[in-house]
Structure formats: structure tokens, C-alpha cells
Amino acid sequence: MNILKSVAIAAVASLAMTGAAVAQQAFTIQVDGSSTVFPISEAVAEAFQQQTQGRVRVAVGESGSSAGLRKFCRGEIHIADASRPIRGSEMATCRAAGIGFVEIPVAFDGLSVVVHPSNPMNSITVAQLRQIWSQGSGVNNFRAVGGPDLQMQLFGPGSASGTFEYFTEAVNGTARSSRTDYTPSEDDNVLVQGVASNPGGMGYFGLAYYEENRSRLKALAIDGGNGPVHPSRETVENGTYQPLSRPIFIYVNAAALRRPQVQQFVQFYINNAARYSAQVGYIPLPTAAYQTYLQRAQRRQQGTAFGGRALIGASISEVLARPLVLEEVQR
Amino acid sequence: VERDFTKQKVRWGERIMEGLLFAAAAVAVAIVLGIVYVVVSESTKFFAQVSVIEFLTSTTWTPLFDNPQYGIAPLLTGTFMSTLVALAVAVPLGLLVAIYLSEFASARTRETIKPTLELLAAVPTVVYGYFALLFVTPLLQRALAPMGIELPSFNLLSAGMVMGLMIIPYIASLSEDAMRAVPRSMRDGSYAMGATRLETAFRVVVPAAVSGVLGAVILGMSRAIGETMIVVVAGGQQPQMVTAPTQQGATVTAFMAQVALGDLPFGTLEYNSIFAAGLALLVLTLAFNFVAFWLQRRFREAY
């Protein structure tokens, strides 16, 4: 009888222990959002799970900046990945749902404007880019922008992508305002192929894809008014490659930052962002910036430095100097 | 002993099995109805903001741009053109393969060729897409250059041709089944009249199997209309009124994939445009299936 009893106790105890272990393992940090930020978040999450030996799980999705922030403001996820600052309308939704956010820029994303290597052009001004890409533009020859007498063939990201939105706002002044008669693709490899196989090809996409295909493409230096600047890690970091470089973000639920697992993960993210962003083809922020954001996460300072709008052509030191706000700043 | 045969014992086991089988069949119907419901209800939101007349008559499709236009016509021309090219490749080739397999090949050859052919349908379509873009297009560019035709690196010709390759197995396999179902006696009758094997194949077997062949072609066509990745990768994705296969163009499915892969907020007009495009596609395929059903009945030969 005694033996039976102790066996039963042992069984119950072990059941309870497994239960506790399951409960401990069950906590999963939910991350979702921009597919641009996804590669960094994924790499960081993997390293973090390895380091914590699986005690904390991190699930990373890539449903897009807007979808990610929508889930974030419904409280469905702890962290939203975004390739643009949070919008005024999203801040309002979050506020209405009682969800506070901590904004943490994690790296820079640069866009490159590329042409076929045989094209003699080396640089282009933003005004010329606008001439080519603006809505209703009929420019079909490089002659019109001071280049050779060469028929143009234009390639660009699909109109549903964040890159399209960013480029059109930076170059044409209005997001989504663009000529429509170019070859779009959501697949950057298809765009690389298009420009590389057409002597008159011209296109734009993420800097990382240019760097991977340097031998087949030529990136144009961009003249934003202060002389042409070639896209590179240095020029993006020091803010001279303008207006085609942008910071990318994670937004962390302020209440979730009180949980030790989330706090630990976000600190790990900031401490390793430089390493992993470089690994996946983005440009790290200056070290001082990461220091500031680490403090911001520890103190759970809420708000955005961008006033609820996209910010074109800001250097990171400018952004750091801005006050954090919780409502859209009127222009 | 008198037995009342009108009152049979209820066999519950059988009843339950019958119910389960019915449920399995009903799932298919329920899923179709569910899809129709979602597509129609989501497109209602779209058509609340965009007039049906603009949708059907405008020749510009730029729903995601700053100054949006919602004319489905460019996408439909893209779909028609790529499907036409695919059928031009797949119907003759598929039928020839079917005739060979059914009438001329030995049993052993057939057992080797048929599964191999069916492997064509098992290749992931994104692989076909890059095959079209990186292999077929350069080949076509070189072949067409002497004729003075300058083929752009994205075009519906190459995408459509590779799509044709993909649907050959559908057409060949189903047509062959239809031809093999033609009774032996008809072939014997034909031989008795002094016809050769070739004459028998083309003048007796093919006409007798025409209803099944039509079914095969329609299935291949539906597959081509719905095909997405090949045109997304190799077709160009620029929505324009397509008049020649050498042009680039976007199909209905290519547009839907572009939006679904993109970064658009759910529930916006832009996002709902994919449901309107989907509805157009659904109506189109439904119409084709009705025509096919009618044709099959019209040409059915029963033995």
C-alpha cells in the first residue's frame, strides 16, 4: 500500500513538473511585420533562442509593416517589425486600445538606382529621377536626362511593396505617385535580371541586392542637391546618401517590456543589431545610437521621434535629437 | 414463416458509413460555396466604391498608384494571351502524344512514357517561371532576332509556351484515357474496311473520343488561366492592353499574387481590388466550364 502510494505521489509530482516545464516553455515572444525587417529579426531570434537554450521561444512572421502594426495595436503581438515609422492613424488605434509602444530603429535600409554596366552615366540628380519616374512621365530615352541616346527600359518593385512607397515619396514627393508603364516585380532577383539583360535597363531596389550583384549592374550616384553621392555603407550611415536611405524599426509593446523575457530579448536585439543587420545586407546604426535605444528600452520610454509621418532623408543624429511624441504632429 | 420484407432491420453501421461518405462529398461543395461567398462579399466592398461600368470598360489598371484606375481589361487580355499561347503549344503536342500512346505505342513503352510525362506536371511552377525567364526567353530572343522581332526580356510568349509545357500532361493523359475507352470493335470495323492504322487513329478513334478530348483541353485551359508563378516571374507584370504575345503583360492571377505578397493594409480599397479581380476570374472560368459542359454533351458519342 505504501509503495503504491509513493508511486502515485511520484507520478503526480512528475506530472506537475512536466506541467510546470510546459508552462515555462509555452511563453513565446510574437514578432510580426515588415518583410524588409524580417531577415534581421529572424537572425536575432535564432541566436537568442540558442543562447537561452530554448527557454524562451520567439516566433517571427512577415505579413508586412501595415499588417504587423495592425496586429500590434490589437495586442496580438509583442513586437512589430516596420520598414517605416508608425503612422498617425496607427498611433490613434494603439492609443484607443490602450497599447503603448517603444520605438527602436535597428538599422538603415538604402535604395540603389541601377543601370546596365555598359551605360556611360555615373550619376543622376533627384530632379532627373523625378523627371523619369513621375506620374505620366513620357521620358523614354536617357538623352532626356543628360545621358546617351539610348532607349530606356524601366524596372521597379511592385506597387504593393514598401520599397515602392518609399521611393515614390522620396523622389516624386507623393507616396504611390509614379508612372505606371514600367516592369514591376515583387521579386528583386527578377529586377536584377531585367536590368542586367537590357543595355537600356534602369531600376531601383534595396542596396543589399545591388551589392550582391555588383558585377552585373552599375549603381548611379545620387545628387540630392549637394553633389553626387555613391551608395555605400559609409554614405548611408553618415547621412550623405540622400534621400534614398531610411531607418527600419521594431516597435515594442510597452507593457510587454515589463516581462523579463521580452526585456531580455529586446536588449539582445539592440546589442546584436549591428552584427545581424550587416550580415543580412543592411547598414548598422552608429554605436552611440544603439546605446540610446538600449536605455530607451530599459526605461520603457514611449513614443515616436517621427511625428506619425514618413521622414525622408534624416541622419540618425537628427532623429536622436528629436523629442518622442504619442500623437501625430501637425505640419 | 412469413417474413415482412418491407420492414428491414436498420443497419446502423451502414447508415453511419453512408453519412460519413456523404459528409466527405459535402465538404467539397461547402468549400466551393465558401470561396464564392468570400470573393463575392469582399468584392461588394470594392464595388461600393468603384463603379462596375468603370471596372468593365476602362482600359487602365493602376489600383495601387496615386491616381488609381480600375479597368480589368488589361489583366484579362494578359490572361487570354498567355492562355492562348499555352494552348497553341499544349493542344497539338498533347493530342499527338495521346494518339501515339493510345494507338501506336506498345504497352511497355506506354508504361514508361506516361509516368515520365506526368512528372512534367509535378515540377513546381516557380521553377518553370525561371526556366522561362532564364532559358526560353534568351533562346526566343536569338531565334526571333533574324526576323526583325525584338523580344523584350519579359514577355507573355515565353511564359505562355512554358505554361503549355506544363499542361501537356493534363491534355495527353486525359485524352489518352478517352481514346483507349473507344471500343475495340470500332477499330476492328475500320480495319475490316481496309483503313490503315493512321487512318483509323485520326478518322475513327479521335472523332469517337472527341468529348473526352474536349474535357481534357478545358481542364488544361482552366489550369493555364489560373497559373500564377510562371507569368509572375517571366511575363512582366505590367498591366497593359496586350495585343501580341511578344508584349509583356500582367494576368489576373499575377496581379493578385503581387498584392498578396506586398505590403498593403488589409481591408483597404487597394487590397479589396484583388477580390474584384478574383471574382472576374471566377466568372470567367465558370463560363468556360458551362461552355465545355454544353460542348461535351453536344458531341458525346455513347457506345
HADDOCK unambig.tbl for C-alpha pairs under 7 A between the chains (distance, minus, plus):
assign (segid A and resid 64 and name CA) (segid B and resid 263 and name CA) 4.72 0.50 0.50
assign (segid A and resid 65 and name CA) (segid B and resid 263 and name CA) 6.47 0.50 0.50
assign (segid A and resid 66 and name CA) (segid B and resid 263 and name CA) 6.69 0.50 0.50
assign (segid A and resid 66 and name CA) (segid B and resid 264 and name CA) 6.56 0.50 0.50
assign (segid A and resid 66 and name CA) (segid B and resid 265 and name CA) 5.18 0.50 0.50
assign (segid A and resid 67 and name CA) (segid B and resid 265 and name CA) 5.71 0.50 0.50
assign (segid A and resid 67 and name CA) (segid B and resid 266 and name CA) 6.78 0.50 0.50
assign (segid A and resid 158 and name CA) (segid B and resid 258 and name CA) 6.62 0.50 0.50
assign (segid A and resid 159 and name CA) (segid B and resid 64 and name CA) 5.77 0.50 0.50
assign (segid A and resid 159 and name CA) (segid B and resid 65 and name CA) 6.91 0.50 0.50
assign (segid A and resid 160 and name CA) (segid B and resid 64 and name CA) 6.68 0.50 0.50
assign (segid A and resid 160 and name CA) (segid B and resid 258 and name CA) 6.84 0.50 0.50
assign (segid A and resid 160 and name CA) (segid B and resid 259 and name CA) 5.44 0.50 0.50
assign (segid A and resid 160 and name CA) (segid B and resid 262 and name CA) 4.49 0.50 0.50
assign (segid A and resid 160 and name CA) (segid B and resid 263 and name CA) 5.42 0.50 0.50
assign (segid A and resid 160 and name CA) (segid B and resid 264 and name CA) 5.79 0.50 0.50
assign (segid A and resid 161 and name CA) (segid B and resid 262 and name CA) 4.74 0.50 0.50
assign (segid A and resid 161 and name CA) (segid B and resid 263 and name CA) 4.88 0.50 0.50
assign (segid A and resid 162 and name CA) (segid B and resid 263 and name CA) 5.88 0.50 0.50
assign (segid A and resid 176 and name CA) (segid B and resid 65 and name CA) 4.91 0.50 0.50
assign (segid A and resid 176 and name CA) (segid B and resid 66 and name CA) 4.83 0.50 0.50
assign (segid A and resid 177 and name CA) (segid B and resid 65 and name CA) 5.78 0.50 0.50
assign (segid A and resid 177 and name CA) (segid B and resid 66 and name CA) 4.40 0.50 0.50
assign (segid A and resid 178 and name CA) (segid B and resid 65 and name CA) 6.68 0.50 0.50
assign (segid A and resid 181 and name CA) (segid B and resid 238 and name CA) 6.75 0.50 0.50
assign (segid A and resid 182 and name CA) (segid B and resid 238 and name CA) 6.43 0.50 0.50
assign (segid A and resid 183 and name CA) (segid B and resid 236 and name CA) 5.65 0.50 0.50
assign (segid A and resid 183 and name CA) (segid B and resid 237 and name CA) 6.20 0.50 0.50
assign (segid A and resid 183 and name CA) (segid B and resid 238 and name CA) 5.20 0.50 0.50
assign (segid A and resid 184 and name CA) (segid B and resid 236 and name CA) 6.90 0.50 0.50
assign (segid A and resid 184 and name CA) (segid B and resid 237 and name CA) 5.80 0.50 0.50
assign (segid A and resid 184 and name CA) (segid B and resid 238 and name CA) 6.17 0.50 0.50
assign (segid A and resid 185 and name CA) (segid B and resid 237 and name CA) 6.66 0.50 0.50
assign (segid A and resid 186 and name CA) (segid B and resid 258 and name CA) 6.40 0.50 0.50
assign (segid A and resid 190 and name CA) (segid B and resid 233 and name CA) 6.76 0.50 0.50
assign (segid A and resid 194 and name CA) (segid B and resid 153 and name CA) 6.66 0.50 0.50
